[in-house]
């Protein structure tokens, strides 16, 4: 009995695996062709080297695979069950006493393996590949230098803080003669003046400075000198300021992103959007399992109704899921719902929906 079950598992998994691989190759080819169609103009009319475009396509592959795996998992599931049903093997298995749940175990196991592979790809390959591809776009295709810092101009961050820097040395990441106005609900600001500062991803380290705090009548309430002082700045402000060589959430692993979020929270920066991106690094790979679970009960009735219905149902599932996920993600970014809920609600909703359909289908013979 154990041997027969092992053979069944291997047999069904191979039925899923082959169309899954074909689907991955097909979808990757389609997405690369679409991207290449957009970039061809850069080669012909903008003089961008073909080697740079080829490099860009290669480094875009890991991110493309993350988007491809869920869809091709659904495709593989539908094709496998379609082949088993068309050859009456599904009927033979179920009439011999093997339940739909037992037949589905290797499909679910396959989807979990794909989900784990997607997570490893999203964690280990995608951040570095995105980093390189963005550098290629910025430095070669768009011909923009990594750092363009402006001097003698006031800047405002997303809060109530204004900055003025007299001189900037991008090569050493140092600032000279800095003045910062901070408003914290008072009528008059706190003024921070520093002779020098060094800047990194999301903080400035000020040195040799002084702090002035003014009262409502305009008189100086206190004055304090400091040798060293650190302030936190937001990602949007750094990009506006010109220091565009910062890593985005898509260019970080979950560990790097969590460390950044912790640092920004200590500085009082709103990290709501970054928290959504952090949780999505786990929820997106899980979509492969979700699509397999919902694909099993949807494929069987579709097969009985006809192949065209099956294709339409698969497209409807994919479209509905990604529209729903996009809306919920926007709610999370806007603070309407919790970041954790925003990241996982689409997957949980479709798992519940798929489970209901699965048990209904399992109850029929």
C-alpha positions as CSV (number, residue, x, y, z in Angstrom):
1,X,0.0,0.0,0.0
2,X,2.8,2.4,0.9
3,X,4.6,1.6,-2.3
4,X,1.4,2.3,-4.3
5,X,0.9,5.6,-2.5
6,X,4.5,6.6,-3.3
7,X,4.0,5.8,-6.9
8,X,0.8,7.8,-7.0
9,X,2.5,10.8,-5.4
10,X,5.4,10.7,-7.8
11,X,3.1,10.3,-10.8
12,X,0.8,13.2,-9.9
13,X,3.8,15.5,-9.0
14,X,5.4,14.8,-12.4
15,X,2.0,15.6,-14.1
16,X,2.2,19.0,-12.4
17,X,5.9,19.6,-12.8
18,X,6.1,19.3,-16.6
19,X,3.4,21.9,-17.5
20,X,4.7,24.1,-14.6
21,X,8.2,24.2,-16.3
22,X,6.7,24.8,-19.7
23,X,4.5,27.6,-18.2
24,X,7.5,29.2,-16.5
25,X,9.5,29.2,-19.8
26,X,6.5,30.6,-21.7
27,X,5.5,33.3,-19.3
28,X,9.2,34.4,-18.8
29,X,9.6,34.6,-22.6
30,X,6.5,36.7,-23.0
31,X,7.5,39.1,-20.2
32,X,11.0,39.4,-21.5
33,X,9.8,40.0,-25.0
34,X,7.5,42.7,-23.8
35,X,10.4,44.3,-21.9
36,X,12.7,44.0,-24.9
37,X,10.1,45.6,-27.1
38,X,10.2,48.6,-24.8
39,X,14.0,48.7,-24.7
40,X,14.7,48.3,-28.4
41,X,14.1,52.0,-28.9
42,X,17.0,52.7,-26.5
43,X,19.4,50.6,-28.6
44,X,18.4,52.0,-32.0
45,X,17.6,55.7,-31.2
46,X,19.3,56.4,-27.9
47,X,22.6,54.7,-28.5
48,X,22.4,52.5,-25.4
49,X,24.8,49.5,-25.8
50,X,23.0,46.2,-26.6
51,X,25.1,44.6,-23.8
52,X,23.6,46.9,-21.2
53,X,20.1,45.9,-22.3
54,X,21.0,42.2,-22.2
55,X,22.4,42.7,-18.7
56,X,19.2,44.4,-17.7
57,X,17.1,41.6,-19.0
58,X,19.2,39.0,-17.2
59,X,19.0,40.9,-13.9
60,X,15.2,41.3,-14.2
61,X,14.7,37.5,-14.4
62,X,14.6,36.8,-10.6
63,X,11.8,39.4,-10.1
64,X,10.0,38.1,-13.2
65,X,10.1,34.6,-11.7
66,X,8.4,35.8,-8.5
67,X,5.5,37.0,-10.6
68,X,5.5,33.9,-12.8
69,X,5.5,31.1,-10.2
70,X,2.0,31.6,-8.8
71,X,0.4,31.7,-12.3
72,X,2.3,28.7,-13.6
73,X,1.5,26.7,-10.4
74,X,-2.2,27.3,-11.3
75,X,-1.5,26.4,-14.9
76,X,0.4,23.2,-13.9
77,X,-2.4,22.2,-11.6
78,X,-5.1,22.7,-14.2
79,X,-3.1,20.9,-16.9
80,X,-2.3,17.9,-14.7
81,X,-5.9,17.4,-13.6
82,X,-7.1,18.0,-17.1
83,X,-4.8,15.3,-18.5
84,X,-5.8,12.8,-15.7
85,X,-9.5,13.5,-16.4
86,X,-9.3,13.4,-20.2
87,X,-7.8,9.9,-20.0
88,X,-10.3,8.8,-17.4
89,X,-7.6,8.3,-14.8
90,X,-9.2,10.6,-12.3
91,X,-12.4,8.6,-12.5
92,X,-10.5,5.3,-12.1
93,X,-8.7,6.7,-9.0
94,X,-11.8,8.0,-7.3
95,X,-13.9,4.9,-8.1
96,X,-11.2,2.7,-6.6
97,X,-11.6,4.5,-3.3
98,X,-8.9,7.1,-3.4
99,X,-10.3,10.4,-2.2
100,X,-9.8,13.8,-3.9
101,X,-7.9,14.8,-0.8
102,X,-5.4,12.0,-1.3
103,X,-5.0,12.8,-5.0
104,X,-4.4,16.4,-4.1
105,X,-1.7,15.8,-1.5
106,X,1.2,15.7,-4.1
107,X,-0.2,18.8,-5.8
108,X,-0.3,20.7,-2.5
109,X,3.2,19.4,-1.6
110,X,4.4,20.5,-5.0
111,X,2.9,24.0,-4.5
112,X,4.7,24.3,-1.1
113,X,8.0,23.4,-2.7
114,X,7.5,26.0,-5.3
115,X,6.4,28.5,-2.6
116,X,9.7,27.9,-0.7
117,X,11.7,28.2,-3.9
118,X,9.9,31.5,-4.7
119,X,10.7,32.7,-1.2
120,X,14.4,31.8,-1.5
121,X,14.5,33.5,-4.9
122,X,12.8,36.6,-3.5
123,X,15.0,36.7,-0.5
124,X,18.5,35.9,-1.9
125,X,18.4,36.8,-5.6
126,X,15.8,39.4,-6.2
127,X,17.2,42.2,-3.9
128,X,20.7,42.0,-5.5
129,X,19.4,41.7,-9.0
130,X,17.0,44.6,-8.6
131,X,19.9,46.7,-7.2
132,X,22.0,46.0,-10.2
133,X,19.2,46.5,-12.7
134,X,18.3,49.9,-11.2
135,X,22.0,50.9,-11.4
136,X,22.1,49.9,-15.0
137,X,18.9,52.0,-15.7
138,X,20.2,55.0,-13.8
139,X,23.8,55.1,-14.9
140,X,23.8,53.6,-18.4
141,X,20.3,53.9,-19.9
142,X,19.2,57.1,-18.3
143,X,22.8,58.4,-17.9
144,X,22.1,59.8,-14.4
145,X,24.9,59.9,-11.9
146,X,24.4,58.0,-8.6
147,X,24.5,61.2,-6.5
148,X,23.3,64.7,-7.4
149,X,23.3,66.7,-4.2
150,X,22.2,70.4,-4.4
151,X,23.7,73.1,-2.3
152,X,22.5,76.4,-0.9
153,X,18.8,75.4,-1.2
154,X,16.3,74.8,1.6
155,X,14.6,71.3,1.5
156,X,11.6,70.1,3.4
157,X,11.1,66.5,4.5
158,X,7.8,64.7,4.9
159,X,7.4,66.1,8.4
160,X,7.9,69.6,9.7
161,X,11.6,69.9,9.2
162,X,13.6,72.2,6.9
163,X,17.2,71.7,5.9
164,X,19.9,74.0,4.5
165,X,23.4,72.8,3.5
166,X,26.1,75.1,2.2
167,X,28.5,72.5,0.8
168,X,28.3,68.8,0.0
169,X,31.0,66.3,-1.0
170,X,29.3,63.3,-2.5
171,X,32.5,61.3,-2.8
172,X,33.0,61.3,1.0
173,X,29.3,61.6,1.9
174,X,30.0,64.7,4.0
175,X,28.1,68.0,4.5
176,X,29.3,71.3,5.7
177,X,27.6,74.2,7.4
178,X,24.2,72.7,8.0
179,X,21.1,74.4,9.4
180,X,17.9,72.5,10.4
181,X,14.6,74.0,11.4
182,X,12.3,71.6,13.4
183,X,8.7,72.4,14.1
184,X,7.0,70.3,16.8
185,X,3.7,72.1,17.3
186,X,5.3,75.2,18.7
187,X,5.0,78.6,17.1
188,X,8.7,78.9,16.7
189,X,11.1,76.2,15.6
190,X,14.1,74.5,17.2
191,X,17.2,75.4,15.2
192,X,20.1,73.0,14.9
193,X,23.3,74.3,13.4
194,X,26.3,72.0,12.7
195,X,29.6,72.6,11.0
196,X,29.9,69.1,9.6
197,X,27.9,66.0,9.0
198,X,28.2,62.6,7.3
199,X,25.2,60.9,5.7
200,X,24.4,57.3,5.1
201,X,21.2,55.5,4.1
202,X,18.7,57.0,6.5
203,X,20.6,59.1,9.0
204,X,22.9,62.1,9.3
205,X,25.6,62.2,11.9
206,X,26.1,65.9,12.9
207,X,29.2,67.1,14.6
208,X,30.4,70.3,16.3
209,X,27.0,72.0,16.5
210,X,24.6,74.0,18.7
211,X,20.8,73.8,19.4
212,X,18.6,76.8,19.9
213,X,15.1,76.7,21.2
214,X,12.9,79.8,21.1
215,X,9.8,80.6,23.1
216,X,6.5,82.0,22.0
217,X,7.7,85.5,22.5
218,X,10.7,85.0,20.2
219,X,13.2,84.9,23.1
220,X,15.8,82.2,23.3
221,X,14.8,79.7,25.9
222,X,17.9,77.5,25.9
223,X,21.1,76.9,24.0
224,X,23.1,73.7,24.0
225,X,26.2,72.6,22.3
226,X,27.0,69.1,21.1
227,X,30.0,67.3,19.7
228,X,28.0,64.5,18.1
229,X,24.3,64.2,17.2
230,X,22.4,61.8,14.9
231,X,19.1,62.6,13.1
232,X,17.0,60.3,11.0
233,X,15.7,61.2,7.6
234,X,13.1,59.6,5.3
235,X,13.7,57.7,2.1
236,X,11.5,60.1,0.1
237,X,13.5,63.1,1.4
238,X,16.8,61.5,0.4
239,X,15.6,60.7,-3.1
240,X,14.4,64.4,-3.4
241,X,17.6,65.6,-2.0
242,X,19.4,63.7,-4.8
243,X,21.0,60.8,-2.9
244,X,19.4,58.3,-5.1
245,X,21.8,55.4,-4.4
246,X,19.7,54.3,-1.5
247,X,18.2,50.8,-1.4
248,X,14.5,50.5,-1.9
249,X,12.4,47.8,-0.2
250,X,12.6,45.7,-3.4
251,X,16.4,45.9,-3.2
252,X,16.6,44.6,0.4
253,X,16.2,41.2,2.0
254,X,13.6,40.8,4.7
255,X,16.4,41.0,7.3
256,X,17.8,44.2,5.9
257,X,14.3,45.7,5.6
258,X,13.4,44.8,9.2
259,X,16.6,46.4,10.4
260,X,15.8,49.5,8.4
261,X,12.3,49.7,9.8
262,X,13.6,49.3,13.4
263,X,16.0,52.1,12.8
264,X,13.4,54.5,11.3
265,X,11.0,53.8,14.1
266,X,13.5,54.9,16.6
267,X,13.8,58.2,14.7
268,X,10.1,58.7,14.7
269,X,9.7,58.1,10.9
270,X,6.4,56.6,9.7
271,X,7.2,53.0,8.5
272,X,3.7,51.9,7.5
273,X,4.5,51.4,3.8
274,X,7.7,49.6,4.6
275,X,6.0,47.3,7.0
276,X,3.5,46.3,4.2
277,X,6.5,45.6,1.9
278,X,8.2,43.6,4.7
279,X,5.2,41.3,5.2
280,X,4.7,40.9,1.5
281,X,8.1,39.3,1.2
282,X,6.5,36.3,2.9
283,X,2.9,36.6,1.5
284,X,3.8,36.8,-2.2
285,X,5.6,33.4,-2.3
286,X,2.7,31.9,-0.4
287,X,0.5,32.7,-3.4
288,X,1.8,29.6,-5.2
289,X,0.2,27.4,-2.6
290,X,-3.0,29.5,-2.7
291,X,-3.4,29.2,-6.4
292,X,-2.8,25.4,-6.3
293,X,-5.4,25.0,-3.5
294,X,-8.0,27.0,-5.4
295,X,-7.0,25.5,-8.8
296,X,-7.9,21.9,-7.7
297,X,-11.7,22.4,-7.1
298,X,-12.0,24.9,-10.0
299,X,-10.3,22.7,-12.5
300,X,-12.5,19.6,-12.1
301,X,-15.9,21.2,-12.9
302,X,-14.2,23.2,-15.6
303,X,-12.9,20.0,-17.2
304,X,-16.4,18.5,-17.2
305,X,-17.8,21.7,-18.8
306,X,-15.0,22.0,-21.4
307,X,-11.5,23.2,-21.8
308,X,-12.5,26.8,-22.7
309,X,-14.3,27.2,-19.4
310,X,-11.2,26.0,-17.6
311,X,-9.1,28.6,-19.2
312,X,-11.6,31.3,-18.5
313,X,-11.8,30.3,-14.8
314,X,-8.0,30.3,-14.4
315,X,-7.8,33.8,-15.9
316,X,-10.6,35.0,-13.7
317,X,-8.9,33.7,-10.6
318,X,-5.6,35.3,-11.4
319,X,-7.2,38.6,-12.4
320,X,-9.5,38.7,-9.3
321,X,-6.7,37.9,-6.9
322,X,-4.2,40.5,-8.2
323,X,-6.9,43.2,-8.4
324,X,-8.0,42.4,-4.8
325,X,-4.3,42.3,-3.6
326,X,-3.5,45.6,-5.2
327,X,-6.5,47.3,-3.5
328,X,-5.7,45.8,-0.1
329,X,-2.0,46.8,-0.4
330,X,-3.0,50.4,-1.1
331,X,-5.2,50.3,2.0
332,X,-2.2,49.2,3.9
333,X,0.0,51.9,2.5
334,X,-2.6,54.5,3.4
335,X,-3.0,53.3,6.9
336,X,-6.6,52.2,6.5
337,X,-5.8,48.6,7.6
338,X,-3.0,47.0,9.5
339,X,0.2,46.2,7.4
340,X,0.1,42.6,8.4
341,X,-3.5,42.3,7.4
342,X,-2.8,44.2,4.2
343,X,-0.1,41.7,3.2
344,X,-1.9,38.5,4.0
345,X,-5.6,39.2,3.6
346,X,-5.7,38.3,-0.1
347,X,-4.0,34.9,0.5
348,X,-6.2,34.1,3.5
349,X,-9.4,35.1,1.7
350,X,-8.6,32.9,-1.3
351,X,-7.5,30.0,0.9
352,X,-10.9,30.1,2.6
353,X,-12.7,30.3,-0.7
354,X,-10.6,27.5,-2.2
355,X,-11.1,25.3,0.9
356,X,-14.9,25.7,0.7
357,X,-14.9,24.7,-3.0
358,X,-12.5,21.9,-2.3
359,X,-14.6,20.3,0.3
360,X,-17.7,20.7,-1.8
361,X,-16.0,19.0,-4.7
362,X,-14.6,16.2,-2.5
363,X,-18.1,15.5,-1.3
364,X,-19.2,14.7,-4.8
365,X,-18.4,11.4,-6.6
